[in-house]
Structures are given as structure tokens and as C-alpha cells.
Amino acid sequence: MSRSGIPRPWWRRPPVAAALTLALAVGAALALRPTSDPATGDAASGPAPALAGTTLDGGRFDLADARGQVVLVNVFASWCGPCRDELPLLAEAERRWSDRGVRLVGLDVRDGPEAVRALLKETGTTGLVVLPDPDGTRSVDWGVRGVPETFVVDRQGRIVARQRGVVTARWLEQQVTPLLGAA
Amino acid sequence: MRWRRVLGALVLVALLAGAGTALVRSTGPAGRPDPVEAVAASLRCPACQGESVVDSRSPIAASMRQVVADQVAQGRSPDEIRRWFVQRYGEEVLADPPARGVFLLLWAVPVLVLLGVGYAAVRTARSRGGPATCPPAAAGPAGSGPPGRTARRAWWAASLGLVATMASVAVAARQLDRPAPAAPADPVAVAVRLAQDLEQQQRYAAAAQMYGEALRDRPDDALRLRLAFALLRSGDAAGAERTSRDVLTRSPDSPDGLLVLGLAQRGTRPADAPGTLRQFLAVAPEHPAAVEIRRLLAGAPPTVGGTPTPRPAGATG
């Protein structure tokens, strides 16, 4: 049907060209769908980032010194209601497992010393080792997304579990007890 | 026939301009001169939905901005900083996912369409041209022969392609999920949402605390009533009474205010409770909780259902 009488190749016929263009566009749209897999986001395993500094009561804490112990790192703040609720549970876990090498350290995000002292007093956890993180940069180094968040660091200094949000006694049991034997 | 062609050309030009603008806006840089802001804008706030680190007011976003500022001050390049964040938060921390091969399609499709439009234009011009440019076989009366039809078809194909381009750009732009700079996070709204979540988990004391925080930023009677409900459910009848009275001083006929006050009084001063609850029924006989309150006043055991009636003290289940 072409002007010169010579049949055009099939792909130059207008309906075919339109269909091809449309298919290409739809293909592009489909291919542009987000391909990132949320599960591969941040791995719950791997060496724990450094965590060292002066604690709330003026002492010194260094996660590197805790090698050989299981360390629960609880990211919390006095302005976070759920953190308030879970602190006693974490402190109790440390008390229960302290003789088996479990330690608890609180990373206090964007908080004031007075506010956090009041919180510790209120929740009966005044013995907690608290590492202040006034500008939150330490938490970001740990890939924290919000408070509360709790990490379990094994005796080799690797993060083996993380919980975004409030921990439960069951979760602690499940994550910590397997590590207790491997002293 | 001529004006229709002109109109068609105008529509096509408008569509093309729209597609071009959409492409530029969805892929071009946002034009932030500050390097800290530019990097922060390219990172997604991990604690928020569809907000960049530069726009979010969440504490973790503030900390991330601080980290970006520190690293920029240390002389690290934007790419290094972004990599640092990807190592900690995964690739979804990037507001613009890394450009993959498929992104080329976004450019290839418009180019193909432009070529199609050009081809169609050439065909149209030829079909309109005189015998000098048109082979004798095509010279039909008034251009209604095959050349005119071919040109029309080519125009159709090109227009269809253009519409497809617009659609693909629209879809792609939505999936790029660039945070809207005009809508910064409202901390009060965030606090209220959190509080509602807590209420759903029946953690009323924590919810009341969140409502309290929201109220500090935005004194508002609707929020106060929610606080009063949460306090009542958490067992703090005195607090609920105080808060609802606060609301009732401004709007004495607030049905929810009367409802909470009446229910709170059942704990604090049981003699006054029936009076307040009757007042509530008089003000809002159609209130969803009215049936429950009538039952309560009649002395029947309350049922616990989906109504906003707070669970009275002592009721179980």
C-alpha cells in the first residue's frame, strides 16, 4: 500500500509502529518499578560498629572491651514512651544473665542528662550503663531507624539480632539464650 | 482541512512540551546549592514515609543531617557519603535509586516518538506538496489518496506513542517517589498517629503521653478530648476529669467532653456521674456511645463493642 507500490516492511506499518511504541513505553514503566528487596536492606548480622565514650555517670564504656561478652545495645530516649516501658524488662534480662556474661548498654539518643536520669529513676533502672548520644550520630552509625531499637552483639563482636521497636521477654529469650553457652 | 492540521500540530506541541517538562522535573536536579542539603535531599528518611532527610523533622533525620554535615566538613564526596549510608540502611535509603539500564528507556521512548513525529510531518508535507515532490502514482484528487492516509496514520501512531510516553513518565515519576518539598512532616500529626497506634495496642498510658506531647505543640480541644479518653482508659480517672473539664469550660455542650467527664466521675465522684451522663444524652442523643450510656444508666452491665465508649472500670473482657 505504499506510495511507490513496493510493500513496506511490516515494522513500518503505522499500527505495528504504534503497538511497538506502546509496548516499549509499558515495558519501560514496568521495568522502572522499584526492584530493591526490603529484606536485603540492612543485614542483622555483621561486625558491630564502634561504640565507645563517656557514660552518663562519668565512666568509660568501649564495646571493644566487651569482647567475649554478649552485649545488648538498647537505643532509647526519655522522650520515647515505649522505651520507658521496655527498660525494666531489659534491665531484668541483664540481671538474670549477668553471671553468664550478658551486659546491657543504653544508647541515649538526642536527650538531656537530667531527663534520662529522671527516666532511670522512674523505671528503677538507675544502674544502667548509659552512653549519651546527644546529636544522634552514633545511632546513625548503627543504622538506627527510630527508638526504641535493640541490638544483640555476640561474644565475637558481631550483631546477631536487631529489634526495631519494643522488645519482648520472648524475643530476648530467643535471641540471647543460644549465645549463653558459647563463652 | 487546514485549521484541523494546525490544531493537531498545536495539540502535539503542547503534549511534547508537557512531556519534556515532566521529564526534566522528574529527573533533573532539584537545584540545591548547599552540599549538605543536596546530599540530605538525596537520602530518604528511614523513619518516615516518602520524606527526604532534608525535609523530615523526625529526630533520626535530624541526626542523619548532622552526620552528612560532619562528613561534608571532613571533605568526603557526596557519593562517599551516600555509600556510607547505604552500608548502614540499605539501598532504599537513597531517594533516587541508582540509575539502571531501564532508565535509558525513559529517554529512548521519547526519542522514538520524536522520530515518529518527524516522519509523520515529512509524510504530511509530501502529501501536500505538488507534483514536483510527489510521484505521479500518488497524485490523487484533493490529497485523499494513499499518501494522505499514510500521513494520517503516521500522525496517529506518533500521537499514540506520545500519550504512551506521558503515561510512562507519569508512572516512573511516581515510582521515583521524590518527596514533596511543600509538605514538611507535622510533628503533631506524627505524635497523634503514634498515639492512635498505641491506643489500638491498648497501651493507653503511653498513648496519653503522646497526646500530651502533641498538645504541648498544638493546644486543641479535639486533641484534649482524645487525651481525656486515653487517660480514662489508662485508669487515670482524675486526669481524664481534669482534661474534660478544661474542654467543657470553653464549650460546655461538647458531647465528648460530657461523655468522658461523666465516665471519669464514675471513678472520682460517683454521685455526679449520672447527672453528667444524662446531660451528655440530652446534648447528643444520636451519639454512637449513647446506646451504651443509656444501658449504663439503666444499670445493665455494659457490652464492650466497637463504639468509642471507654471501658468502664471493673468491666472485664
Interface residues (C-beta under 8 A of the other chain):
Chain A: M1 S2 R3 S4 G5 P14 P15 A17 A18 T21 L22 L24 A25 V26 G27 A28 A29 A31 L32 R33 P34 T35 S36 P38 T40 G41 D42 A77 W79 G81 P82 R84 D85 V109 R110 D135 G136 T137 S139 V140 D141 W142 G143 V144 R145 G146 V147
Chain B: P46 A47 S58 P59 I60 A62 S63 M64 Q66 V67 D70 R88 Y89 G90 E91 E92 P97 R100 V102 F103 L105 L106 A108 V109 L112 V113 G116 P135 A137 A138 P146 P147 T150 R153 A154 W156 A157 L160 G161 A164 T165 A167 S168 V171 A172 Q175 D177 L198 R203 A206 Q209 M210 E213
